[in-house]
Amino acid sequence: MLDFAQRFDPQWYHVDEEMARQSHHGGLIASGFFTVSLFMRAYVDHVLSRAAGDASPGLEELRWLAPVRPGDRLAVRLVVLASKPSTARPGFGTVTFSASMDRLNAVNKPEREVLRTRFRGWFVMREPGTAG
């Protein structure tokens, strides 16, 4: 978290532990871009690595709802909102997803939603009647 912030988002509340502790933040908080990169890693590992995915036509929403701190345990939820043949990419389908990332409590139950996003992905369409 700190290495990422020092390299890509060196704002004081991400990199200066003492200043962050003395501020209303009460300590270091993760860069929102670090948090979304954690989401992306989970999406790649658990969806794209198992699907015929291609590029994404983009995000429709990205919200950081609560700070992420060192030591937080996080979990991702992904919901398919819609799917249809792509008008831009013949042979591909456009899938619209809603996703959230929650901070977990001591018994692994969601405690607080920290990130919410809605985005689309392109996936190779199967021929009708093929198993998958």
Secondary structure, DSSP 4 states (H G I P E B T S, - for coil): -HHHHHHH---HHHH-HHHHHHSTT-S----HHHHHHHHHHHHHHHTGGGS-B----EEEEEEE-S---TT--EEEEEEEEEEEE-SSSTTEEEEEEEEEEEEE-TTS-EEEEEEEEEEEEEEEPPPTT---
